[in-house]
Amino acid sequence: MTVKQIESNGYDHNELVRCRLALLCVIGNTVLHADTISSIETLNKHFSGVHFFVVGDGNLSHFFNQFHFRGSPVYIFLENGIEKARLLGMVTTERLQAFIEKNMVQQ
C-alpha cells in the first residue's frame, strides 16, 4: 500500500471509514517532518493491513475539529473509521510501531 497524503481540498472521510484499519498521521509543520515521513513510510511497508494517511499543514483545522485535538503531531489509530487510540507528540519509529502493534492485537 502507499501512504496517502490528504490535501486540504481532497479529503473524503468515507475513505477512512472504508479501511478496516488505518493510521491517521496529523503531522502539521513539525521540525522533523522528513524524519516523521520516513518513519511512516517504513512502517507502511511493515504493516500491510493498515492504511496510512498523512495530513500536513493545509487541512489541520478540519481534523482539529473532527478529532478534538489542538496540536501536532498526533497519530490516530482507526478501526472501521472509529478512533481506537491516539498517540501525541514526536515519537521514534519504534514507539510508533509498538503503538500500531498494540492496537492491532486488541482488535
Order of alpha helices (4+ residues) and beta strands (2+ residues): beta-alpha-beta-alpha-beta-alpha-beta-beta-alpha
